[in-house]
């Protein structure tokens, strides 16, 4: 459970690479407060600045402007080993010639822990990551997931105040990655340590995080809970980057949401009711498709079977494309085929009215 105490405060931090007119602005006045005991995720596409920000917290990159504070104390001028944080990298960087327990003990030895104290700490952390019986093995005798657990145990051994994870699941296959998502969240809850996780994978972020910061081109786009980010995206970038979304133009008038020649829907399908032109985002699972009845008129242009569900792309009568996702539950028949004329209805609040802001302060 997260607390109200601020663990990390990122105070209008900027990062420039290069000098003078050749300088590249990688981070543009990032302001964030990450709470104690929080699983916080920095999410965005490659090149958005998320890893640079993580490296600045760790001390591997200098701050060009602003400040980073850990529990109120500035980290300015402190070298990585002087900061009470640890990092788990994308490549686990285990020592191949050392055993699992020696790998986990290494950081404690470098910090001057007594040998009598190291052994019980190592044993405790290996049990925590469910590798209690693997202490004498070497990295080449472990699977990718087991190696990742050793890296986690090594990072957790000194009991850091903050654990930084840089794309640390990306080297795993899909099934193992999903298993480790659950394990990471469990570890965060059991240790009570603040986790700051970097990823470009939306599902990872939504699955594990207490809060998410969505980034693009060195700027914050939105900060909020997974539900906020998914259900109430701040702008088109967030709506497009997180999950699957259809973008439509409509108009609110007389208690209805109008789509020109395609028809109209009841105003309850929109989460904001003020009248006028509206830029809209809608998730395909919140729409329903039928070949009879009322709704938005259109023609199916594509049908994609995905196992658990089927996605129908519908060309509305006003020319706008819209996707509808239908669950393939037991006995469910395909709703329509390419070329069929269909009608689309929506669940209450399915349409989200987008703000035009490019980023959040």
C-alpha positions as CSV (number, residue, x, y, z in Angstrom):
1,X,0.0,0.0,0.0
2,X,1.4,3.4,-1.0
3,X,1.9,6.2,1.5
4,X,1.5,9.9,1.2
5,X,5.2,10.6,1.9
6,X,7.2,11.7,-1.2
7,X,10.1,9.4,-1.9
8,X,11.5,11.0,-5.0
9,X,10.8,14.6,-6.1
10,X,11.8,15.5,-9.7
11,X,11.7,19.3,-9.7
12,X,11.5,20.7,-13.2
13,X,14.4,18.6,-14.4
14,X,16.0,19.2,-17.9
15,X,18.6,17.2,-19.7
16,X,20.6,18.4,-22.7
17,X,23.1,16.4,-24.6
18,X,25.8,18.5,-26.4
19,X,26.5,22.2,-26.3
20,X,25.5,25.5,-27.8
21,X,23.4,25.2,-31.0
22,X,24.2,21.5,-31.3
23,X,22.5,20.7,-27.9
24,X,19.7,18.2,-28.0
25,X,17.0,18.6,-25.3
26,X,16.2,15.1,-24.1
27,X,14.0,16.1,-21.1
28,X,12.0,19.3,-20.9
29,X,11.2,20.5,-17.4
30,X,9.9,17.2,-15.9
31,X,8.1,17.7,-12.6
32,X,7.1,14.5,-10.7
33,X,6.5,13.3,-7.2
34,X,6.9,9.6,-6.6
35,X,5.4,8.3,-3.3
36,X,7.0,6.0,-0.8
37,X,6.2,2.3,-1.3
38,X,4.8,3.1,-4.8
39,X,5.2,1.0,-7.9
40,X,5.7,3.9,-10.3
41,X,6.2,3.3,-14.1
42,X,7.8,5.6,-16.7
43,X,6.1,4.6,-19.9
44,X,6.7,5.8,-23.5
45,X,8.1,4.9,-26.9
46,X,11.8,4.7,-27.6
47,X,13.6,8.0,-27.4
48,X,11.0,9.7,-25.1
49,X,13.5,10.2,-22.3
50,X,12.3,7.7,-19.8
51,X,15.6,5.8,-19.4
52,X,17.5,9.1,-19.3
53,X,15.3,10.1,-16.4
54,X,15.9,6.8,-14.6
55,X,19.7,7.1,-15.1
56,X,19.6,10.6,-13.7
57,X,17.9,9.3,-10.5
58,X,20.6,6.6,-10.3
59,X,23.4,9.1,-10.8
60,X,24.6,7.8,-14.2
61,X,23.6,11.0,-16.0
62,X,24.0,14.6,-14.8
63,X,21.1,17.0,-14.5
64,X,21.2,20.0,-16.9
65,X,18.6,21.9,-15.0
66,X,16.3,21.5,-12.0
67,X,16.9,19.1,-9.1
68,X,16.2,15.5,-8.0
69,X,15.5,15.0,-4.3
70,X,15.3,11.7,-2.3
71,X,13.2,12.1,0.8
72,X,13.8,15.8,0.7
73,X,17.6,15.6,0.2
74,X,19.1,16.8,-3.0
75,X,21.0,14.2,-5.0
76,X,23.0,16.9,-6.8
77,X,26.8,16.0,-6.8
78,X,26.3,12.5,-5.3
79,X,27.9,9.7,-7.2
80,X,25.9,6.5,-7.9
81,X,27.4,4.5,-5.0
82,X,26.5,7.4,-2.6
83,X,22.8,7.2,-3.4
84,X,20.5,4.7,-1.5
85,X,19.2,3.4,-4.7
86,X,19.9,0.3,-6.8
87,X,19.3,-0.5,-10.4
88,X,18.3,-3.7,-12.3
89,X,19.3,-3.3,-15.9
90,X,18.0,-4.8,-19.1
91,X,21.1,-7.0,-19.3
92,X,21.3,-8.6,-15.8
93,X,25.2,-8.3,-15.7
94,X,25.7,-11.3,-13.5
95,X,29.3,-12.4,-12.9
96,X,29.6,-15.7,-14.8
97,X,32.4,-17.1,-12.7
98,X,30.5,-16.5,-9.4
99,X,27.7,-18.7,-7.9
100,X,24.3,-17.3,-7.3
101,X,24.9,-16.6,-3.7
102,X,28.3,-14.9,-4.5
103,X,26.6,-12.7,-7.1
104,X,24.0,-11.6,-4.5
105,X,26.7,-11.1,-1.8
106,X,28.9,-9.0,-4.1
107,X,27.2,-5.6,-3.5
108,X,27.2,-6.2,0.2
109,X,30.9,-7.0,0.3
110,X,31.6,-3.8,-1.7
111,X,29.6,-1.8,0.9
112,X,31.8,-3.2,3.7
113,X,29.2,-5.6,5.3
114,X,30.6,-8.1,7.7
115,X,30.8,-11.7,6.4
116,X,28.7,-12.9,9.4
117,X,25.9,-10.5,8.3
118,X,26.1,-11.2,4.6
119,X,25.1,-14.9,4.7
120,X,21.6,-14.5,6.3
121,X,20.8,-11.5,4.1
122,X,21.7,-13.5,1.0
123,X,19.6,-16.5,2.1
124,X,16.7,-14.2,2.9
125,X,16.8,-12.5,-0.5
126,X,17.1,-15.8,-2.4
127,X,14.0,-17.1,-0.5
128,X,12.2,-13.8,-1.4
129,X,12.7,-14.4,-5.1
130,X,12.0,-18.1,-4.8
131,X,15.6,-19.3,-5.5
132,X,16.4,-20.7,-2.1
133,X,17.7,-24.0,-3.6
134,X,19.9,-22.4,-6.3
135,X,22.6,-20.7,-4.2
136,X,25.5,-22.9,-5.5
137,X,24.6,-22.7,-9.2
138,X,26.3,-20.4,-11.7
139,X,24.5,-18.1,-14.1
140,X,24.9,-20.4,-17.1
141,X,23.0,-23.1,-15.2
142,X,19.9,-20.8,-14.9
143,X,17.1,-19.9,-17.2
144,X,16.5,-16.3,-18.2
145,X,13.8,-15.8,-15.6
146,X,16.0,-17.3,-12.9
147,X,18.9,-15.0,-13.9
148,X,16.5,-12.0,-13.6
149,X,15.5,-13.1,-10.1
150,X,19.2,-13.3,-9.1
151,X,19.7,-9.7,-10.4
152,X,16.6,-8.6,-8.4
153,X,17.9,-10.4,-5.2
154,X,21.3,-8.7,-5.7
155,X,19.7,-5.3,-6.0
156,X,17.4,-5.8,-3.0
157,X,20.2,-7.2,-0.7
158,X,21.4,-3.8,0.6
159,X,17.8,-2.7,1.3
160,X,17.8,0.3,-1.0
161,X,15.2,3.1,-0.4
162,X,14.4,3.0,-4.1
163,X,14.8,0.2,-6.7
164,X,15.1,1.3,-10.3
165,X,14.3,-1.2,-13.1
166,X,15.3,-0.4,-16.7
167,X,13.3,-2.5,-19.2
168,X,14.2,-5.4,-16.9
169,X,11.6,-7.9,-18.4
170,X,12.3,-7.2,-22.1
171,X,14.7,-10.1,-22.5
172,X,12.2,-12.7,-21.4
173,X,9.7,-14.6,-23.6
174,X,6.0,-13.6,-23.4
175,X,4.8,-16.2,-21.0
176,X,7.7,-15.7,-18.6
177,X,7.4,-12.0,-18.9
178,X,3.7,-12.2,-17.7
179,X,4.7,-14.4,-14.8
180,X,7.4,-12.0,-13.8
181,X,5.0,-9.1,-13.9
182,X,3.1,-10.7,-11.1
183,X,6.3,-11.6,-9.2
184,X,7.7,-8.0,-9.4
185,X,4.5,-6.6,-8.0
186,X,4.6,-9.2,-5.2
187,X,8.2,-8.3,-4.4
188,X,7.3,-4.6,-4.3
189,X,4.5,-5.2,-1.8
190,X,6.5,-7.6,0.4
191,X,9.6,-5.4,0.6
192,X,7.8,-2.0,0.8
193,X,10.5,-0.5,-1.3
194,X,9.6,2.2,-3.9
195,X,10.0,0.7,-7.4
196,X,10.5,3.0,-10.4
197,X,10.1,0.9,-13.6
198,X,10.9,1.9,-17.1
199,X,9.1,0.2,-20.0
200,X,7.6,0.8,-23.5
201,X,5.2,-2.1,-22.9
202,X,1.7,-0.8,-22.1
203,X,0.4,-4.1,-20.7
204,X,3.4,-4.3,-18.2
205,X,2.6,-0.7,-17.1
206,X,-1.1,-1.3,-16.6
207,X,-0.6,-4.7,-14.9
208,X,2.0,-3.7,-12.3
209,X,1.8,0.0,-11.6
210,X,0.1,2.1,-8.8
211,X,0.7,5.1,-11.1
212,X,2.1,5.7,-14.5
213,X,3.8,8.6,-16.1
214,X,3.3,8.6,-19.9
215,X,6.2,10.4,-21.8
216,X,6.7,11.6,-25.3
217,X,9.6,13.6,-26.8
218,X,11.0,14.5,-23.4
219,X,7.7,15.7,-22.0
220,X,5.2,14.4,-19.6
221,X,1.9,13.7,-21.3
222,X,-0.1,12.4,-18.3
223,X,0.4,11.0,-14.8
224,X,-2.2,8.9,-13.1
225,X,-3.5,5.5,-12.1
226,X,-3.8,2.7,-14.8
227,X,-7.5,3.3,-14.8
228,X,-7.1,7.1,-15.3
229,X,-4.6,6.6,-18.1
230,X,-6.7,4.0,-19.9
231,X,-10.2,5.4,-19.3
232,X,-9.5,9.1,-19.3
233,X,-6.5,9.8,-21.5
234,X,-5.4,13.5,-21.4
235,X,-4.8,13.8,-25.1
236,X,-4.6,12.0,-28.4
237,X,-1.1,10.7,-27.9
238,X,-2.0,9.0,-24.6
239,X,-5.2,7.5,-26.1
240,X,-3.3,6.2,-29.1
241,X,-0.3,4.9,-27.2
242,X,-2.2,3.1,-24.5
243,X,-4.3,0.2,-25.8
244,X,-6.4,0.2,-28.9
245,X,-8.5,3.3,-29.8
246,X,-10.7,4.7,-32.5
247,X,-10.6,8.5,-33.0
248,X,-13.8,10.1,-34.3
249,X,-15.1,13.6,-34.9
250,X,-18.6,14.3,-33.6
251,X,-20.9,17.0,-32.4
252,X,-22.9,17.2,-29.2
253,X,-26.4,18.9,-29.6
254,X,-29.8,18.4,-28.2
255,X,-28.7,15.6,-25.8
256,X,-27.3,13.5,-28.7
257,X,-23.9,12.7,-30.1
258,X,-24.1,13.2,-33.9
259,X,-21.9,11.7,-36.6
260,X,-23.3,13.3,-39.7
261,X,-24.6,10.7,-42.2
262,X,-23.7,7.8,-39.9
263,X,-26.5,8.9,-37.5
264,X,-26.4,9.7,-33.8
265,X,-26.2,8.1,-30.3
266,X,-27.7,9.0,-27.0
267,X,-25.7,11.6,-25.1
268,X,-25.1,9.2,-22.2
269,X,-22.4,7.4,-24.3
270,X,-20.2,10.5,-23.9
271,X,-18.3,11.2,-20.6
272,X,-18.6,15.0,-21.0
273,X,-21.9,16.5,-22.1
274,X,-21.1,20.2,-23.1
275,X,-22.3,21.0,-26.6
276,X,-20.3,21.6,-29.7
277,X,-17.8,19.9,-31.9
278,X,-15.9,17.1,-30.1
279,X,-12.7,15.2,-30.8
280,X,-13.5,11.7,-29.4
281,X,-11.6,8.6,-28.4
282,X,-13.4,5.2,-27.9
283,X,-12.1,1.8,-27.0
284,X,-13.3,-1.0,-29.3
285,X,-14.4,-3.2,-26.4
286,X,-17.0,-0.6,-25.4
287,X,-18.8,-0.7,-28.7
288,X,-21.4,-3.3,-29.8
289,X,-22.1,-4.5,-33.3
290,X,-25.3,-5.8,-34.9
291,X,-26.6,-6.4,-38.4
292,X,-30.1,-5.2,-37.4
293,X,-31.5,-2.4,-35.2
294,X,-30.5,1.2,-34.7
295,X,-27.1,2.8,-34.1
296,X,-24.3,4.3,-36.2
297,X,-24.6,3.0,-39.8
298,X,-21.6,1.6,-41.5
299,X,-20.0,-1.2,-43.6
300,X,-17.5,-3.8,-42.3
301,X,-14.2,-3.4,-44.1
302,X,-12.1,-5.8,-42.2
303,X,-12.5,-8.7,-39.7
304,X,-9.5,-9.9,-37.6
305,X,-9.8,-13.1,-35.5
306,X,-7.5,-12.9,-32.4
307,X,-8.4,-16.0,-30.5
308,X,-10.1,-14.6,-27.4
309,X,-11.8,-11.9,-29.4
310,X,-12.6,-10.7,-33.0
311,X,-12.0,-7.1,-34.1
312,X,-14.3,-5.6,-36.8
313,X,-13.2,-2.4,-38.6
314,X,-16.3,-0.5,-39.7
315,X,-16.4,2.3,-42.3
316,X,-19.1,4.6,-40.9
317,X,-21.5,6.3,-43.4
318,X,-19.8,9.6,-42.7
319,X,-16.4,8.2,-43.9
320,X,-14.8,7.6,-40.5
321,X,-13.3,4.2,-39.6
322,X,-14.2,2.7,-36.3
323,X,-13.1,-0.6,-34.6
324,X,-15.4,-2.9,-32.5
325,X,-14.0,-5.8,-30.5
326,X,-16.3,-8.7,-29.6
327,X,-15.4,-11.5,-27.2
328,X,-15.3,-15.0,-28.6
329,X,-17.1,-16.6,-25.7
330,X,-18.3,-20.2,-25.8
331,X,-20.8,-20.6,-28.6
332,X,-20.5,-17.0,-29.9
333,X,-20.9,-16.7,-33.6
334,X,-19.1,-14.3,-35.8
335,X,-21.2,-11.1,-35.8
336,X,-20.6,-10.0,-39.4
337,X,-18.4,-10.5,-42.4
338,X,-16.6,-8.1,-44.7
339,X,-19.1,-6.1,-46.8
340,X,-22.0,-6.5,-44.3
341,X,-24.0,-3.4,-43.4
342,X,-24.0,-3.0,-39.6
343,X,-25.1,-0.7,-36.8
344,X,-22.9,0.3,-33.9
345,X,-24.1,1.1,-30.4
346,X,-22.0,2.1,-27.3
347,X,-22.0,1.5,-23.6
348,X,-22.6,4.5,-21.3
349,X,-19.5,6.8,-21.1
350,X,-17.7,4.8,-23.8
351,X,-16.7,8.0,-25.7
352,X,-14.1,10.2,-24.1
353,X,-13.8,13.8,-25.2
354,X,-10.1,14.6,-25.8
355,X,-8.4,17.7,-24.6
356,X,-6.1,19.4,-27.1
357,X,-3.2,19.9,-24.7
358,X,0.2,18.5,-25.9
359,X,1.5,17.8,-22.4
360,X,0.8,18.2,-18.8
361,X,2.5,20.6,-16.4
